[in-house]
Amino acid sequence: MTWLVTSLPPALRNGWALTFGNGIEMPTRTSSTVLYDRPHRQLRRFDRDTPATGNPVLLVPPLAVDASCYDLRPGQSLAQFLLDTGRQPYVIDYGRITAADRDLGLEEWIDDILPTAIARVSAEHGGADVDVIGWSLGGIISLLTAADHNELPLGSVTTLGSPMDFGKNILLKPVRMFAKFSGGREITYATYLFGGIPGLFVQAGFRGMSFSRELTRPLFIARNVADTEALARMEAIDRFIDAMPGYPGRLYRQTYKQLIVGNQLARGQVRLSPDRRIDLTKLSCRVLLLGSSADTLAPSATIAPGVDILTGAAEVEFTDIPDLNHLALIAGPQARHTTWPRIHEFLG
């Protein structure tokens, strides 16, 4: 039976794989080694056969996103790109987030998860500085950690699609206006009820933001039924969305109220609690801010203000990468020719 399927023309073979088979392409991950594995803070080192050059690199995912965002599939793996260009990458994996994690807040990441990982990566390389790369909320958390923990061995922070001024996102204006009227009670009640934002809600929200993709999916398959690579990319994105975990309740309330509605990043002062404030001007390492004007979730206009906010940084650069949506910025097939070379240039 296998021989019969593989002997079919590509269009028929792909049609069979999508309907009756096991899919177009089996998930393939870059080989890695677990250095430690504790709840919501597994640290993995991607394996390489030759000595690395430059600073080690720590990849920081956002919350509610699987760590595979940095290693989606062959040709769409920032981790593999870093290996190929001589670097030694590591990644933090938060695992599943459930209602039992309702009390976890940003402090858990800023004071423990990231500093512990950075210190371990540095120790693995004889005390070398660590270059941190964070996508979306992962980039924001990385900046907050760098600002509040100047003692960490940090060489640089690179963010991708990480807003610094939510007020410049036109699509968020109705949300922010309503929240100011309601006091954010709608989010407070929902996160207390569910213990956070369940993974199913996150997955539905991500698909909703790509509604045109979901709507035209049958047409896309029909047009590309003979294009195995295009269908494999579609399949990888579907698997990635289906694996999205949830948000802890307390962390989501902080993100919603302080960052999105309160827009505290834009003012350079983030108050996590009545007695805890992070001053972004205390960040002192080099910073690269990457965004795309085509990213509706975090357009470049929300990211560029970081150049004027991070005034204590040794260097701050902003680069607009044209025509990429939020996920494509980090893991799209175009990223290898746009985003990743820009990161390589900055790190070099």
DOVEX-730118 format. One line per 10 residues: number of its first residue (from 1); their letters; for each residue x, y, z of N, C-alpha, C. Coordinates in steps of 0.001 Angstrom, whole numbers, plus 500000, padded with zeros to 6 digits. Layout:
N
NUM> A> X:Y:Z:X:Y:Z:X:Y:Z  ...
END
This chain:
348
1> MTWLVTSLPP> 500837:498788:500000:500000:500000:500000:500872:501262:500000  501943:501244:500809:502839:502405:500860:503470:502663:499502  503908:501570:498849:504516:501726:497525:503529:502336:496544  502248:501908:496642:501228:502411:495723:501024:503908:495919  500965:504353:497182:500747:505778:497467:501929:506609:496985  503165:506150:497269:504344:506935:496882:504533:506991:495371  503921:506068:494639:504059:506070:493185:503031:506968:492506  502099:507518:493296:501071:508394:492723:501680:509738:492338  501053:510463:491426:501473:511842:491134:501346:512694:492395  502127:513789:492515:502113:514605:493734:500722:515047:494172
11> ALRNGWALTF> 499871:515468:493245:498544:515950:493617:497721:514853:494285  497742:513659:493714:496983:512554:494296:497606:512100:495618  498932:512073:495660:499618:511656:496886:499320:512624:498032  499352:513923:497742:499070:514907:498775:497610:514862:499203  496723:514676:498249:495310:514572:498584:495041:513391:499495  495703:512266:499216:495558:511082:500075:496111:511373:501478  497275:512023:501547:497900:512298:502846:497037:513193:503723  496351:514163:503103:495532:515094:503868:494204:514497:504309  493734:513488:503585:492417:512929:503897:492489:511598:504638  493209:510641:504075:493252:509312:504660:494607:508961:505293
21> GNGIEMPTRT> 495632:509716:504962:496969:509396:505433:497321:510074:506743  498630:510109:507039:499133:510684:508295:499623:512119:508149  499212:512768:507069:499644:514139:506858:500741:514244:505819  501041:515463:505439:502030:515717:504391:503447:515433:504877  503730:515864:506085:505111:515799:506584:505090:515504:508076  505850:514533:508508:505949:514233:509935:506707:515362:510638  506306:515713:511866:507021:516764:512596:508496:516422:512758  509351:517383:512452:510804:517191:512557:511384:518307:513413  512097:517958:514463:512685:518948:515357:514206:518830:515334  514863:519962:515506:516314:519969:515622:516719:519253:516908
31> SSTVLYDRPH> 517725:518412:516828:518169:517639:517988:518593:518567:519128  518183:518209:520358:518523:519037:521516:518698:518161:522750  519343:518741:523773:519607:518052:525029:519020:518847:526177  518278:518198:527062:517673:518864:528216:518734:519076:529293  518907:520320:529727:519862:520635:530789:519207:520583:532162  517995:521052:532263:517186:520841:533469:515721:520908:533088  514900:520256:533899:513480:520132:533576:512659:520277:534848  512157:521507:535058:511291:521780:536201:510017:522423:535680  508966:522457:536480:507682:522973:535987:507807:524360:535342  507401:524463:534084:507349:525719:533325:508725:526339:533100
41> RQLRRFDRDT> 509760:525538:533147:511107:526099:532967:512107:525032:532517  511721:524272:531527:512683:523322:530966:513673:524082:530079  514963:523806:530260:515999:524445:529448:516648:523387:528558  516647:523652:527244:517250:522724:526293:518365:523411:525514  519417:522640:525216:520510:523114:524369:520429:522388:523033  520388:523143:521956:520368:522527:520635:521755:521952:520339  521782:520737:519824:523033:520006:519651:523795:520487:518418  525110:520603:518574:525966:520929:517454:527229:520065:517527  527863:519827:516397:529010:518926:516316:530347:519653:516357  530328:520972:516183:531573:521736:516163:531514:522829:517223
51> PATGNPVLLV> 532663:523349:517659:532659:524418:518665:531908:525645:518163  531178:526288:519067:530409:527478:518712:531297:528715:518743  530828:529779:518091:531518:531067:518113:530562:532124:518652  531116:533186:519207:530288:534266:519710:529588:533896:521005  528737:534806:521473:527981:534559:522695:526945:533457:522488  526647:532683:523532:525515:531763:523436:524214:532555:523316  523189:531923:522749:521911:532597:522491:520798:531858:523221  519997:532597:523978:518838:532023:524672:517569:532490:523979  516759:531532:523503:515492:531831:522834:514365:531793:523866  513611:532889:523947:512553:533035:524948:511200:533096:524248
61> PPLAVDASCY> 510362:532059:524375:509036:532096:523745:508096:533030:524498  507011:533424:523861:505943:534116:524584:505201:533125:525480  504323:533630:526314:503371:532762:526998:502312:532318:525994  501651:531224:526284:500571:530688:525450:501035:530319:524043  502309:530054:523897:502871:529629:522609:503853:528495:522867  503785:527472:522031:504708:526352:522158:506119:526787:521759  507123:526224:522433:508517:526591:522155:508954:526222:520754  508143:525433:520044:508473:525068:518661:508421:526264:517716  507983:527430:518184:507984:528624:517332:509388:528917:516801  510411:528496:517534:511794:528720:517106:512362:527542:516314
71> DLRPGQSLAQ> 511550:526502:516149:512021:525300:515463:510820:524620:514803  510135:525377:513937:508842:524942:513412:508974:523716:512516  509908:523788:511574:510145:522685:510639:511422:523022:509860  511993:522057:509117:513192:522372:508326:512950:523560:507386  513870:524506:507405:513724:525717:506596:512978:526821:507311  512315:526487:508421:511589:527478:509222:511995:527345:510690  513303:527260:510908:513845:527045:512244:514948:528052:512533  514641:529037:513377:515674:529989:513795:516773:529264:514557  516410:528242:515323:517413:527480:516067:518437:526860:515119  517976:526251:514034:518886:525629:513081:519726:526687:512373
81> FLLDTGRQPY> 519130:527850:512078:519878:528945:511452:521027:529386:512350  520752:529505:513649:521800:529911:514582:522918:528869:514632  522537:527594:514610:523545:526538:514569:524386:526639:513296  523712:526864:512179:524409:526924:510892:525353:528116:510789  525058:529176:511531:525912:530368:511487:526918:530389:512630  527079:529247:513307:528143:529103:514294:527756:529342:515735  526521:529733:515984:526100:530047:517352:525689:528793:518128  525594:528949:519463:525069:527878:520306:523743:528356:520910  522610:527911:520348:521316:528331:520870:520774:527415:521963  519993:528011:522856:519258:527314:523908:517813:527805:523842
91> VIDYGRITAA> 516893:527057:524432:515505:527508:524455:514862:527127:525782  513993:528011:526290:513177:527708:527470:511832:527184:526982  511355:526118:527621:510047:525554:527286:509187:525590:528541  508048:526319:528471:507183:526475:529642:506235:525297:529840  506073:524463:528817:505159:523342:528931:503701:523790:528971  502840:522936:529492:501414:523240:529543:501093:524190:530697  500174:525095:530442:499671:526006:531472:498215:525634:531724  497860:525373:532980:496495:524966:533322:495933:525874:534409  494711:525580:534823:494067:526370:535874:494835:526292:537190  495614:525225:537374:496416:525091:538594:497511:526154:538672
101> DRDLGLEEWI> 497815:526788:537545:498868:527818:537493:498296:529227:537576  497075:529342:538051:496355:530625:538027:497091:531755:538736  497932:531434:539728:498578:532486:540526:499946:532913:539989  500401:532302:538910:501687:532702:538342:501567:534082:537694  502515:534949:537996:502515:536287:537417:503793:536568:536654  503899:537766:536115:505108:538150:535381:506364:538022:536247  506190:538220:537570:507341:538118:538468:508013:536745:538384  507204:535697:538168:507755:534345:538085:508780:534241:536951  508497:534912:535853:509389:534884:534691:510549:535868:534879  510243:537061:535362:511253:538115:535465:512278:537836:536563
111> DDILPTAIAR> 511824:537225:537676:512716:537015:538819:513288:535604:538910  512718:534661:538177:513152:533279:538350:513438:532569:537027  512411:532403:536202:512553:531553:535020:513646:532065:534087  513602:533356:533727:514626:533885:532818:515991:534045:533486  516084:534653:534675:517408:534785:535295:518102:533438:535525  517339:532420:535926:517935:531110:536156:518490:530534:534855  517711:530675:533778:518158:530158:532480:519376:530923:531972  519361:532240:532106:520486:533055:531641:521759:532693:532408  521639:532549:533729:522804:532202:534544:523351:530830:534158  522464:529868:533889:522926:528524:533535:523616:528530:532162
121> VSAEHGGADV> 523020:529227:531207:523631:529293:529868:525004:529953:529950  525100:531024:530717:526392:531699:530879:527419:530761:531507  527001:530024:532532:527908:529096:533204:528393:528001:532260  527518:527581:531332:527891:526560:530352:529014:527047:529433  529205:528379:529373:530200:528959:528475:531231:529787:529248  531528:529335:530459:532599:529953:531224:532328:531373:531667  531040:531718:531878:530694:533061:532332:530493:534075:531217  530361:533610:529987:530176:534524:528845:528836:535240:528935  528770:536405:528316:527489:537102:528192:526551:536290:527314  525260:536455:527549:524228:535722:526812:523425:536704:525963
131> DVIGWSLGGI> 523229:536364:524694:522362:537140:523813:520967:536513:523859  519975:537300:524266:518608:536810:524427:517769:537247:523238  516961:536320:522715:516032:536621:521631:514630:536246:522089  513697:537190:522030:512335:536922:522472:511318:537380:521442  510348:536539:521179:509276:536857:520228:508026:537291:520992  507375:538355:520536:506102:538816:521083:506245:539104:522587  505362:538520:523416:505451:538755:524857:506775:538252:525422  507373:537261:524764:508691:536795:525194:509739:537894:525113  509614:538768:524118:510528:539895:524003:510297:540926:525089  509030:541184:525403:508707:542144:526470:509238:541650:527806
141> ISLLTAADHN> 509012:540374:528100:509512:539796:529351:511036:539872:529407  511687:539653:528278:513150:539728:528230:513641:541139:528546  512969:542154:527997:513350:543541:528275:513133:543891:529746  512005:543459:530304:511719:543739:531717:512739:543054:532618  513125:541831:532270:514130:541115:533055:515476:541830:532991  515862:542250:531799:517141:542940:531631:517155:544263:532398  516017:544962:532419:515942:546253:533106:515997:546093:534622  515404:545008:535133:515292:544839:536583:516428:544024:537181  517260:543411:536330:518340:542568:536842:519631:542883:536083  520182:544046:536391:521412:544481:535715:522602:543597:536036
151> ELPLGSVTTL> 522465:542771:537074:523580:541905:537446:523725:540698:536526  522727:540447:535688:522771:539281:534812:523816:539452:533704  524450:538370:533287:525447:538436:532195:524771:538501:530836  524269:539666:530488:523536:539853:529243:524376:540647:528245  524496:540100:527031:525173:540822:525973:524213:541685:525180  523007:541153:524927:522020:541894:524147:520650:541254:524304  519632:542027:523930:518259:541528:523842:517731:541874:522456  517227:540876:521749:516561:541089:520462:515097:540734:520619  514214:541636:520212:512785:541344:520281:512203:541317:518866  511207:540467:518682:510512:540361:517396:509011:540482:517639
161> GSPMDFGKNI> 508396:541501:517058:506964:541691:517223:506558:541937:518663  507369:542688:519401:507108:542974:520821:506732:544446:520983  505445:544757:521160:505010:546165:521220:505581:546896:522430  505944:548144:522209:506382:549020:523283:505382:550133:523543  504482:550378:522590:503442:551402:522749:502138:550858:522171  501327:550242:523031:500064:549641:522590:499075:550698:522119  499295:551932:522518:498393:553002:522095:498456:553274:520606  499490:552807:519944:499648:553039:518510:499085:551900:517659  498436:550937:518305:497771:549863:517570:496306:550230:517387  495934:550599:516171:494578:551077:515892:493528:550024:516238
171> LLKPVRMFAK> 493832:548754:515983:492869:547690:516232:492568:547514:517715  493488:547960:518578:493290:547812:520019:492556:548995:520653  492348:550047:519899:491723:551237:520485:490342:550950:521073  489445:550232:520365:488138:549928:520980:488277:549097:522255  489197:548150:522253:489414:547315:523436:489878:548166:524610  490821:549059:524364:491364:549890:525435:490333:550880:525944  489520:551428:525044:488472:552358:525463:487433:551654:526324  487012:550462:525908:486022:549722:526681:486580:549333:528050  487852:548924:528088:488461:548503:529344:488577:549670:530326  488840:550859:529799:488912:552017:530686:487543:552340:531286
181> FSGGREITYA> 486495:552052:530525:485140:552252:531014:484750:551171:532027  485138:549933:531740:484737:548794:532579:485695:548523:533729  486898:549133:533654:487891:548853:534665:488568:547501:534492  488344:546888:533338:488947:545585:533074:488284:544445:533809  487086:544693:534329:486418:543647:535113:486087:542417:534279  485874:542609:532961:485539:541463:532115:486678:540436:532100  487916:540920:532083:489059:540019:532109:489266:539444:533506  489069:540266:534517:489209:539794:535898:488265:538638:536180  486984:538804:535820:485998:537754:536070:486325:536494:535280  486690:536670:534009:486959:535510:533150:488161:534710:533646
191> TYLFGGIPGL> 489235:535409:534028:490440:534686:534454:490261:534035:535822  489452:534634:536685:489165:533976:537957:488264:532761:537749  487348:532866:536805:486428:531762:536534:487165:530557:535963  488043:530805:534986:488729:529710:534299:490134:529441:534839  490598:530272:535770:491959:530113:536273:492994:530685:535337  492548:531362:534294:493445:531917:533279:492718:531966:531955  493477:531946:530869:492905:531860:529531:493235:530468:528994  492244:529563:528920:492522:528190:528481:493097:528140:527072  493849:527080:526812:494494:526910:525520:493530:526950:524356  492339:526373:524527:491357:526367:523443:490964:527787:523054
201> FVQAGFRGMS> 490876:528693:524039:490532:530080:523751:491672:530774:523013  492906:530481:523422:494071:531075:522762:494138:530621:521313  493919:529325:521091:493951:528775:519729:492873:529412:518855  491665:529547:519423:490572:530159:518669:490878:531619:518353  491490:532325:519311:491841:533725:519084:492891:533881:517999  493888:532990:517993:494939:533059:516977:494364:532784:515592  493461:531797:515518:492821:531511:514229:491933:532671:513802  491289:533311:514786:490434:534453:514466:491207:535611:513884  492440:535808:514380:493280:536888:513849:493744:536581:512435  493684:535292:512060:494029:534889:510692:492776:534363:509996
211> FSRELTRPLF> 491674:535096:510168:490380:534614:509680:490397:534382:508173  491062:535274:507441:491100:535115:505990:491800:533815:505609  492839:533454:506380:493545:532187:506120:492617:531002:506344  491858:531054:507440:490939:529958:507740:489830:529874:506706  489352:531041:506265:488236:531086:505314:488642:530543:503950  489857:530851:503542:490311:530453:502200:491109:529147:502208  491123:528459:503335:491897:527222:503447:491538:526192:502367  490248:525893:502137:489928:524907:501086:490438:525331:499707  490330:526639:499421:490812:527137:498134:492335:527018:498052  493018:527311:499179:494483:527194:499217:494908:525761:498929
221> IARNVADTEA> 494228:524800:499549:494568:523387:499333:494329:523001:497877  493205:523448:497314:492889:523105:495926:493936:523667:494963  494370:524903:495235:495349:525532:494353:496738:524935:494499  497042:524386:495680:498395:523924:495956:498469:522422:496191  497475:521700:495715:497435:520270:496004:498653:519528:495457  499303:520068:494451:500511:519440:493905:501792:520031:494484  501657:521058:495336:502815:521731:495927:503031:521194:497342  503863:520183:497469:504069:519529:498760:504635:520481:499804  505555:521356:499394:506178:522288:500334:505144:523256:500911  504280:523806:500069:503258:524743:500543:502310:524060:501529
231> LARMEAIDRF> 501904:522837:501229:501000:522113:502122:501697:521736:503427  502992:521433:503360:503743:521110:504575:503833:522330:505496  504007:523520:504908:504032:524749:505712:502677:524971:506379  501600:524778:505627:500254:524928:506179:500033:523968:507338  500451:522738:507154:500286:521705:508168:501081:522030:509431  502307:522549:509265:503141:522903:510414:502511:524018:511228  501915:525000:510552:501251:526097:511260:500037:525572:512013  499279:524672:511386:498111:524090:512058:498533:523351:513329  499608:522569:513248:500092:521843:514429:500545:522811:515515  501205:523886:515079:501690:524884:516028:500521:525531:516778
241> IDAMPGYPGR> 499478:525908:516064:498307:526532:516699:497624:525545:517634  497487:524301:517203:496811:523290:518018:497564:522981:519311  498859:523292:519354:499672:523001:520540:499745:524184:521506  499071:525287:521190:499167:526470:522044:498577:526202:523426  499365:526442:524484:498842:526314:525848:498091:527579:526246  497709:527685:527507:496953:528855:527961:497830:529861:528681  497171:530911:529205:497822:531927:530033:497478:531704:531498  498428:531883:532410:498064:531912:533831:497180:533129:534116  496228:532967:535021:495279:534049:535289:495922:535350:535709  496794:535297:536716:497387:536530:537234:498243:537207:536183
251> LYRQTYKQLI> 499042:536435:535437:499896:537016:534402:499061:537692:533320  497956:537071:532920:497149:537685:531869:496508:538982:532356  496077:539011:533621:495510:540253:534150:496551:541359:534161  497795:541034:534541:498859:542031:534528:499117:542532:533109  499206:541600:532168:499476:541978:530777:498366:542861:530229  497129:542497:530516:495981:543233:529995:495882:544628:530621  495962:544681:531937:495728:545952:532630:496933:546891:532575  498123:546363:532863:499290:547239:532926:499885:547540:531552  499941:546528:530688:500631:546721:529411:499691:547185:528301  498572:546471:528093:497695:546798:526967:496843:548023:527270
261> VGNQLARGQV> 496112:548005:528383:495210:549121:528712:495981:550284:529325  496823:550001:530326:497587:551062:530982:498732:551598:530135  499174:550819:529146:500248:551236:528225:501481:551728:528981  501849:551014:530040:502937:551468:530910:504318:551345:530255  504469:550412:529310:505764:550310:528629:506113:551609:527917  505120:552241:527329:505354:553479:526581:505872:554588:527484  505540:554516:528774:506002:555527:529729:507310:555119:530398  507783:553918:530084:509068:553476:530611:509041:552995:532041  507845:552900:532631:507712:552463:534017:506580:551444:534090  506907:550219:534456:505892:549170:534559:505711:548807:536029
271> RLSPDRRIDL> 504496:549011:536535:504199:548709:537935:503503:547352:538002  504237:546344:538416:503689:544989:538498:502738:544826:539677  503000:545579:540741:502167:545544:541944:502369:546871:542662  501584:547152:543700:501736:548444:544389:503149:548729:544887  503914:547687:545229:505268:547905:545749:506365:547411:544815  506006:547219:543527:507014:546717:542578:506913:547464:541257  507975:548199:540928:508004:548961:539687:509306:548665:538951  509203:548489:537635:510389:548251:536808:510630:549473:535937  511836:549998:536010:512239:551190:535251:513017:550731:534018  512434:550895:532842:513060:550413:531609:514325:551184:531249
281> TKLSCRVLLL> 514496:552368:531799:515712:553134:531501:516940:552513:532154  516744:551556:533057:517871:550894:533711:518437:549747:532873  517765:549391:531796:518323:548387:530886:519577:548976:530249  520683:548227:530282:521949:548805:529836:522634:548041:528701  522123:546886:528301:522778:546118:527237:522338:546629:525861  522862:546030:524803:522451:546369:523441:521072:545786:523160  520301:546468:522312:518937:546022:522002:518663:546166:520513  518036:545129:519937:517544:545173:518562:516048:544930:518599  515267:545861:518039:513817:545746:517974:513412:545483:516524  512746:544366:516290:512317:543998:514943:510797:543968:514868
291> GSSADTLAPS> 510257:544503:513797:508807:544491:513598:508480:544570:512125  507197:544472:511829:506734:544574:510444:505451:545391:510404  505376:546293:509450:504163:547103:509306:502978:546255:508874  503226:545046:508359:502150:544151:507943:501641:543284:509086  502247:543397:510255:501849:542610:511421:500697:543319:512123  499482:542795:511997:498322:543460:512596:498319:543332:514116  498922:542277:514658:498943:542093:516106:499915:543052:516787  501057:543296:516138:502065:544203:516700:502749:544945:515562  502064:545904:514945:502660:546632:513827:503890:547431:514249  504720:547746:513267:505976:548449:513538:505780:549731:514334
301> ATIAPGVDIL> 504645:550397:514121:504392:551654:514829:504357:551466:516340  504023:550262:516804:503989:550000:518245:505359:549607:518789  506287:549263:517908:507599:548761:518328:508679:549833:518247  508636:550653:517213:509657:551683:516995:509843:552631:518184  508786:552982:518956:508997:553889:520096:509990:553378:521129  510304:552090:521086:511277:551552:522025:512628:552226:521940  512958:552769:520778:514235:553474:520605:514320:554660:521561  513187:555335:521791:513162:556503:522676:512850:556144:524122  512367:554930:524362:512020:554502:525719:513235:553930:526441  514038:553143:525742:515177:552447:526351:516419:553336:526323
311> TGAAEVEFTD> 516357:554429:527029:517401:555449:526943:518707:555045:527624  518667:554040:528505:519890:553621:529186:520651:552536:528460  520103:552028:527377:520738:550934:526654:522020:551389:525979  522973:550476:525898:524241:550792:525226:524011:551134:523771  522999:550540:523178:522671:550748:521767:521263:550210:521539  520444:550945:520798:519111:550475:520439:518909:550663:518944  518571:549592:518255:518306:549649:516822:516901:549125:516556  516205:549769:515627:514897:549285:515177:514960:549013:513678  514412:547873:513269:514367:547516:511857:512969:547031:511496  512423:547592:510434:511134:547136:509915:511396:546072:508849
321> IPDLNHLALI> 510778:544910:509035:510874:543823:508056:509566:543814:507269  509561:544176:505993:508302:544370:505258:507518:543074:505040  506190:543221:504995:505283:542211:504436:505222:540900:505208  505493:540913:506501:505418:539680:507283:504399:539814:508405  503598:538770:508608:502669:538795:509730:503398:538376:511014  502653:538223:512098:503269:538030:513412:504094:536743:513474  503541:535645:513002:504268:534375:513031:505354:534319:511966  505063:534849:510775:506049:534814:509685:507313:535588:510038  507185:536585:510909:508345:537385:511312:509423:536517:511948  509003:535478:512664:509969:534627:513348:510139:533281:512664
331> AGPQARHTTW> 509076:532765:512001:509132:531386:511502:508602:531212:510088  508354:532295:509375:507879:532165:508000:509003:531779:507063  508678:531258:505891:509729:530877:504936:510574:532058:504475  510019:533293:504570:510783:534478:504163:511776:534913:505232  511590:534441:506474:512423:534903:507588:513898:534592:507371  514197:533500:506693:515602:533127:506476:516333:534135:505603  515564:534928:504823:516174:535921:503939:516043:537341:504492  515264:537513:505552:514995:538861:506063:515324:538974:507545  514478:538401:508392:514629:538549:509839:515923:537931:510355  516167:536683:509997:517318:535975:510567:518653:536593:510184
341> PRIHEFLG> 518871:536974:508912:520142:537647:508597:520328:538957:509367  519208:539663:509634:519321:540913:510413:519760:540596:511845  519229:539517:512416:519659:539102:513747:521138:538716:513729  521527:537964:512722:522940:537536:512606:523866:538748:512511  523447:539737:511732:524260:540952:511591:524396:541670:512941  523303:541768:513670:523321:542463:514969:524184:541703:515976  524018:540396:516039:524801:539616:516995:526281:539626:516635  526545:539655:515341:527947:539619:514910:528681:540895:515243
END
